Amino acid sequence: MKLLELKERIARGEYQIEPGAVADMIIRRLIGLGSHAGERGRQTACSYPARSTPESVNTTPAAPSTTRPTHVQLAPARPVWGF
């Protein structure tokens, strides 16, 4: 059943949710007995096994970089012509 169709049936009162069945399915899925549990099985090993990767070639320094202070200097006043 499509989600849109399900929403419409619920709105029209044609579909009733059974709280007991919903709670039972939640518990089954939480303990691994749900309908999808047998498809993949339980995870028994690390998803990211140890790999031999080369050392990092990152050239960024480990310490924070510094920035020279910026100084603002006032420009000499220019004559305003024609105003």
N, C-alpha and C positions, 0 to 999 in steps of 0.2 A: 504494500500500500504506500503510495506516495505521501510525502509530508503535507503537501497542500490539501490533498484529499482527506487526510486524517484530520487536519485542522478544521476543514469545512464540516466533516461529520461530527466532530466534537461540538462545534458552534451550533449545529442544528439539533443537538441532543440525540443523535443517532448512534453515537459511540460512547460507551460507558467504560471508564477506567476502573479496573479491579485493583484496589489498593493492596490486597493480600498477594495477588500475583506479581504486582510490581515490586513489593518488598521482598518476596521470595527470589525473584530474578536478581535483584540487587545483591542479596546475600550470596547467591550462587556465584555470581561473577566476582564478588570480592574474595571468595575462597577458591576460585579457580575452577568451578564446576559449570560455568556458563557454556552457552552453545559454541563460543569461539575458543574455548580453552584447549580443545584437542587439535586445533589447526596448527598452532605454533608450538605448543607445549610450554613447559615452564623454562625460564631462562636459568641455565646452570653455569654459565661461564660469563666472564667479563665481555661486554660489548666491544671494548677497545683493548684487544690483547697487546702485549708488549711488542713494540716494533723497533727495529734498528733504524733510527733516523739519524741523518748527519747532524753535526753540531750546527747551531744557529749561525747564520751569516748576517745577523742583525748588526748594523754599524752604528745604531743609535747609542749614545753614551748612557750609562746606567744612572748617572746623576742628572738632576734637572739642569737645563741649560739656562744661561743668563742672557739678559738683554741689556744693551747699553741704554741708559736713561735718555729720553727724548726731551730736548729743551726747546721751548718756543721763544722766539725772539720777535719783539715788536718791529714792524717795518717802519721806516721813516714816513712821516705824513707826506702825502702827495698833494700838490695843489689841485683844487677842484676848479676847473675852468667852465665858465658859462652858466653857473648856477647862482 
